[in-house]
Amino acid sequence: MLARARHEAMAAPLDLALQSTWRELLKLPDMPAPQLNETDTPGPLCEVRLRKDDVSIGLIGAVLTLGTPQDVTLQELRVEMFMPADAASEAALTALAAQDA
């Protein structure tokens, strides 16, 4: 996730909000020092693990962008989607959704 965030920040050096977010990420407590390779480009998917008490959920995130937008507004559009990374995560999310219904 840090590699993706850094890649995004380096790709848009004039985006002050993105630069600020990157700096704030690095200040988070217990954040490991990023081991980043300047030549690596992050892949299209990113796995995130969330845990609270005895519940652990794995999510695969994908960030979608338009490759050749004809409009400046569409150029900045990003759509992020998360899908369960495994059957146990899907079951936990389904149970949580049922509680809210």
Backbone as CSV, one residue per row, in Angstrom:
resi,resn,N_x,N_y,N_z,CA_x,CA_y,CA_z,C_x,C_y,C_z
1,MET,0.821,-1.178,0.000,0.000,0.000,0.000,0.874,1.254,0.000
2,LEU,1.990,1.197,0.747,2.888,2.350,0.755,3.495,2.583,-0.623
3,ALA,3.828,1.499,-1.309,4.395,1.647,-2.655,3.394,2.313,-3.582
4,ARG,2.124,1.927,-3.506,1.086,2.536,-4.334,0.927,4.023,-3.987
5,ALA,0.881,4.332,-2.696,0.708,5.724,-2.277,1.887,6.579,-2.742
6,ARG,3.098,6.060,-2.618,4.270,6.823,-3.048,4.260,7.019,-4.555
7,HIS,3.902,5.963,-5.286,3.843,6.059,-6.746,2.852,7.145,-7.166
8,GLU,1.687,7.174,-6.536,0.679,8.187,-6.839,1.195,9.589,-6.508
9,ALA,1.860,9.728,-5.355,2.374,11.032,-4.945,3.473,11.521,-5.890
10,MET,4.336,10.628,-6.321,5.423,11.022,-7.220,4.913,11.339,-8.628
11,ALA,3.800,10.735,-9.003,3.231,10.974,-10.333,2.518,12.325,-10.416
12,ALA,2.169,12.890,-9.262,1.442,14.169,-9.245,2.102,15.130,-8.259
13,PRO,3.306,15.622,-8.569,4.028,16.457,-7.609,3.336,17.785,-7.289
14,LEU,2.427,18.249,-8.139,1.742,19.512,-7.888,0.438,19.341,-7.109
15,ASP,0.037,18.108,-6.863,-1.181,17.828,-6.101,-0.852,17.946,-4.616
16,LEU,-1.114,19.105,-4.043,-0.724,19.366,-2.661,-1.438,18.461,-1.666
17,ALA,-2.687,18.129,-1.936,-3.431,17.242,-1.035,-2.799,15.854,-1.024
18,LEU,-2.433,15.376,-2.183,-1.804,14.056,-2.281,-0.432,14.054,-1.606
19,GLN,0.335,15.117,-1.793,1.642,15.214,-1.148,1.495,15.256,0.375
20,SER,0.508,15.974,0.846,0.250,16.058,2.279,-0.157,14.689,2.835
21,THR,-1.010,13.987,2.107,-1.441,12.655,2.535,-0.249,11.720,2.641
22,TRP,0.650,11.753,1.656,1.841,10.902,1.672,2.695,11.202,2.909
23,ARG,2.907,12.484,3.218,3.707,12.845,4.391,3.023,12.380,5.680
24,GLU,1.704,12.515,5.746,0.970,12.090,6.944,1.030,10.569,7.113
25,LEU,0.988,9.822,6.017,1.109,8.357,6.098,2.407,7.958,6.772
26,LEU,3.474,8.632,6.410,4.783,8.291,6.959,4.903,8.626,8.445
27,LYS,4.035,9.497,8.957,4.071,9.884,10.366,3.234,8.972,11.263
28,LEU,2.447,8.075,10.678,1.576,7.221,11.488,2.398,6.375,12.455
29,PRO,1.902,6.200,13.699,2.644,5.378,14.660,2.685,3.923,14.197
30,ASP,3.761,3.263,14.512,3.963,1.846,14.161,4.011,1.608,12.653
31,MET,4.235,2.660,11.873,4.339,2.497,10.424,5.772,2.060,10.111
32,PRO,5.919,0.914,9.444,7.282,0.473,9.116,7.917,1.417,8.101
33,ALA,9.219,1.517,8.166,9.933,2.340,7.182,9.726,1.715,5.810
34,PRO,9.283,2.492,4.836,9.002,1.921,3.522,10.271,1.428,2.837
35,GLN,10.206,0.229,2.295,11.287,-0.352,1.510,10.884,-0.204,0.048
36,LEU,11.196,0.936,-0.532,10.704,1.255,-1.864,11.834,1.206,-2.880
37,ASN,11.561,0.585,-4.007,12.505,0.531,-5.110,12.039,1.551,-6.143
38,GLU,12.906,2.474,-6.504,12.544,3.562,-7.420,12.077,3.068,-8.784
39,THR,12.516,1.877,-9.200,12.171,1.386,-10.539,10.918,0.526,-10.546
40,ASP,10.429,0.142,-9.373,9.224,-0.695,-9.318,7.964,0.130,-9.534
41,THR,7.074,-0.401,-10.340,5.749,0.183,-10.517,4.766,-0.747,-9.829
42,PRO,3.923,-0.225,-8.934,2.990,-1.108,-8.245,1.996,-1.726,-9.219
43,GLY,1.578,-2.930,-8.897,0.612,-3.625,-9.725,-0.775,-3.018,-9.603
44,PRO,-1.727,-3.552,-10.361,-3.073,-2.975,-10.351,-3.892,-3.326,-9.107
45,LEU,-3.451,-4.317,-8.339,-4.201,-4.749,-7.160,-3.381,-4.549,-5.902
46,CYS,-4.075,-4.332,-4.802,-3.424,-4.146,-3.506,-4.249,-4.887,-2.460
47,GLU,-3.605,-5.763,-1.679,-4.334,-6.473,-0.631,-4.195,-5.724,0.684
48,VAL,-5.325,-5.570,1.358,-5.381,-4.881,2.647,-5.958,-5.851,3.653
49,ARG,-5.354,-5.914,4.836,-5.857,-6.755,5.920,-6.331,-5.858,7.051
50,LEU,-7.563,-6.042,7.474,-8.144,-5.286,8.582,-8.440,-6.252,9.719
51,ARG,-8.146,-5.832,10.938,-8.396,-6.705,12.076,-8.896,-5.881,13.249
52,LYS,-9.950,-6.376,13.870,-10.451,-5.787,15.109,-10.901,-6.935,15.994
53,ASP,-10.301,-7.007,17.168,-10.559,-8.102,18.103,-10.323,-9.435,17.398
54,ASP,-11.344,-10.290,17.320,-11.150,-11.608,16.698,-11.622,-11.657,15.244
55,VAL,-11.987,-10.519,14.673,-12.445,-10.481,13.277,-11.308,-9.979,12.389
56,SER,-10.988,-10.766,11.373,-9.947,-10.383,10.408,-10.536,-10.480,9.009
57,ILE,-10.370,-9.423,8.239,-10.925,-9.377,6.879,-9.822,-8.977,5.915
58,GLY,-9.681,-9.747,4.853,-8.739,-9.423,3.790,-9.503,-8.878,2.593
59,LEU,-9.023,-7.784,2.050,-9.664,-7.157,0.900,-8.640,-6.957,-0.210
60,ILE,-9.078,-7.165,-1.430,-8.243,-6.859,-2.581,-8.804,-5.582,-3.179
61,GLY,-7.962,-4.585,-3.273,-8.391,-3.294,-3.796,-7.849,-3.067,-5.193
62,ALA,-8.660,-2.469,-6.019,-8.250,-2.097,-7.373,-8.605,-0.639,-7.592
63,VAL,-7.662,0.120,-8.124,-7.888,1.523,-8.441,-7.984,1.633,-9.956
64,LEU,-9.090,2.167,-10.415,-9.319,2.301,-11.847,-9.212,3.767,-12.254
65,THR,-8.527,4.017,-13.356,-8.428,5.355,-13.909,-8.682,5.276,-15.409
66,LEU,-9.000,6.410,-16.009,-9.175,6.466,-17.453,-7.820,6.718,-18.096
67,GLY,-7.456,5.890,-19.062,-6.139,5.978,-19.673,-5.925,7.206,-20.532
68,THR,-6.885,7.559,-21.347,-6.738,8.725,-22.234,-8.007,9.566,-22.207
69,PRO,-8.257,10.240,-21.072,-9.485,11.035,-20.977,-9.421,12.265,-21.884
70,GLN,-10.552,12.677,-22.357,-10.650,13.870,-23.193,-11.065,15.091,-22.379
71,ASP,-11.281,14.909,-21.102,-11.748,15.975,-20.230,-10.855,16.017,-18.997
72,VAL,-10.444,17.196,-18.565,-9.540,17.317,-17.420,-10.172,16.769,-16.146
73,THR,-11.481,16.884,-16.005,-12.151,16.343,-14.823,-12.050,14.829,-14.802
74,LEU,-12.230,14.195,-15.948,-12.127,12.740,-16.015,-10.695,12.274,-15.794
75,GLN,-9.727,13.109,-16.118,-8.325,12.757,-15.929,-8.020,12.518,-14.450
76,GLU,-8.708,13.249,-13.575,-8.469,13.127,-12.145,-9.373,12.099,-11.472
77,LEU,-10.304,11.517,-12.212,-11.245,10.552,-11.637,-10.543,9.238,-11.310
78,ARG,-10.760,8.756,-10.099,-10.245,7.461,-9.677,-11.387,6.717,-8.991
79,VAL,-11.559,5.479,-9.342,-12.586,4.643,-8.724,-11.864,3.504,-8.016
80,GLU,-12.099,3.377,-6.712,-11.453,2.324,-5.945,-12.509,1.317,-5.511
81,MET,-12.223,0.053,-5.762,-13.153,-1.026,-5.413,-12.435,-2.020,-4.509
82,PHE,-13.172,-2.610,-3.593,-12.619,-3.640,-2.724,-13.462,-4.898,-2.844
83,MET,-12.780,-6.038,-2.937,-13.432,-7.338,-3.009,-12.822,-8.237,-1.941
84,PRO,-13.574,-9.188,-1.409,-13.001,-10.090,-0.409,-11.811,-10.854,-0.994
85,ALA,-10.759,-10.995,-0.178,-9.551,-11.690,-0.635,-9.651,-13.193,-0.500
86,ASP,-10.584,-13.666,0.331,-10.717,-15.105,0.546,-12.138,-15.415,1.024
87,ALA,-12.441,-16.715,1.126,-13.793,-17.138,1.508,-14.155,-16.692,2.928
88,ALA,-13.197,-16.739,3.842,-13.472,-16.327,5.226,-13.804,-14.835,5.296
89,SER,-13.107,-14.030,4.508,-13.387,-12.593,4.483,-14.761,-12.328,3.885
90,GLU,-15.109,-13.062,2.840,-16.428,-12.897,2.231,-17.528,-13.249,3.232
91,ALA,-17.333,-14.327,3.982,-18.325,-14.733,4.980,-18.458,-13.674,6.077
92,ALA,-17.329,-13.116,6.515,-17.371,-12.088,7.563,-18.077,-10.831,7.065
93,LEU,-17.810,-10.425,5.827,-18.477,-9.242,5.269,-19.969,-9.481,5.076
94,THR,-20.335,-10.669,4.649,-21.745,-11.011,4.475,-22.476,-10.975,5.821
95,ALA,-21.818,-11.498,6.861,-22.411,-11.477,8.208,-22.568,-10.038,8.696
96,LEU,-21.566,-9.192,8.465,-21.666,-7.792,8.880,-22.784,-7.061,8.120
97,ALA,-22.934,-7.352,6.844,-23.995,-6.719,6.050,-25.371,-7.166,6.541
98,ALA,-25.493,-8.425,6.942,-26.763,-8.942,7.436,-27.147,-8.268,8.753
99,GLN,-26.148,-7.925,9.575,-26.422,-7.247,10.841,-26.994,-5.851,10.611
100,ASP,-26.545,-5.182,9.559,-26.994,-3.832,9.264,-28.357,-3.799,8.579
101,ALA,-28.796,-4.911,8.048,-30.054,-4.943,7.291,-31.257,-4.930,8.196
